[in-house]
Amino acid sequence: MSRIKTHVHKGDQVQIIAGNHKGKQGLVLSVNATKGQVIVEGGRPMKKAVKRSEKEPDGGIKSIDGPIHISNVKKLG
């Protein structure tokens, strides 16, 4: 099984350089190299409906960080 090389890794400080969220900075929470996506903390907020459960007793709408294409982020420092 070969590894796909990426220019950013989990924990790196990055800046978004393209798209609606251009200019935002944050930490990389996860990298999906096969899909070419990264999740940046506070980079692309999305709303998600959550069902009631033991973990989420209130349910409702929750804000999560959405994926960004890896070519649209630049590593800082």
C-alpha positions as CSV (number, residue, x, y, z in Angstrom):
1,M,0.0,0.0,0.0
2,S,1.6,3.3,-1.1
3,R,1.2,6.5,0.7
4,I,0.0,9.7,-1.1
5,K,2.3,12.6,-0.4
6,T,0.7,15.9,0.6
7,H,2.2,19.3,1.4
8,V,0.2,19.7,4.6
9,H,-0.3,17.4,7.6
10,K,-2.5,17.3,10.6
11,G,-1.6,20.0,13.1
12,D,-0.1,22.4,10.5
13,Q,-1.0,26.1,10.4
14,V,-2.5,26.9,7.0
15,Q,-4.2,29.8,5.1
16,I,-7.1,29.4,2.6
17,I,-6.0,30.9,-0.7
18,A,-9.1,30.3,-2.9
19,G,-12.8,30.2,-2.7
20,N,-15.4,31.9,-0.5
21,H,-13.4,31.5,2.6
22,K,-10.2,33.0,1.2
23,G,-7.9,34.6,3.7
24,K,-9.0,32.5,6.8
25,Q,-6.3,30.8,8.8
26,G,-6.4,27.8,11.1
27,L,-5.0,24.4,12.1
28,V,-5.5,21.3,10.0
29,L,-7.7,18.9,11.9
30,S,-7.5,16.1,9.3
31,V,-6.2,15.2,5.9
32,N,-7.9,12.9,3.4
33,A,-5.2,12.4,0.8
34,T,-7.1,10.0,-1.4
35,K,-9.9,12.5,-1.9
36,G,-7.5,15.5,-1.8
37,Q,-9.3,17.2,1.0
38,V,-8.4,18.9,4.3
39,I,-10.5,20.1,7.2
40,V,-9.3,23.4,8.6
41,E,-10.4,24.6,12.1
42,G,-12.9,27.4,11.5
43,G,-12.2,27.4,7.8
44,R,-15.5,26.4,6.3
45,P,-18.3,26.2,8.8
46,M,-21.3,24.1,7.8
47,K,-24.6,23.4,9.5
48,K,-25.5,19.7,10.2
49,A,-28.8,18.3,11.5
50,V,-28.2,16.1,14.5
51,K,-30.7,13.5,15.8
52,R,-31.4,13.1,19.5
53,S,-29.2,10.5,21.1
54,E,-27.3,9.8,24.4
55,K,-24.3,11.7,23.1
56,E,-26.5,14.7,21.8
57,P,-29.6,14.7,24.1
58,D,-30.9,18.0,22.6
59,G,-30.4,17.2,19.0
60,G,-30.9,20.2,16.7
61,I,-28.6,21.9,14.3
62,K,-24.8,21.8,14.9
63,S,-22.0,23.8,13.3
64,I,-19.1,21.6,11.9
65,D,-16.0,22.3,9.8
66,G,-16.4,21.2,6.2
67,P,-13.7,19.9,3.8
68,I,-11.6,22.1,1.5
69,H,-9.6,21.0,-1.5
70,I,-6.0,20.5,-0.7
71,S,-4.9,22.8,-3.5
72,N,-6.8,25.7,-2.0
73,V,-4.7,25.8,1.2
74,K,-1.1,27.2,1.8
75,K,1.1,26.1,4.6
76,L,2.3,28.9,6.9
77,G,5.7,28.9,8.5
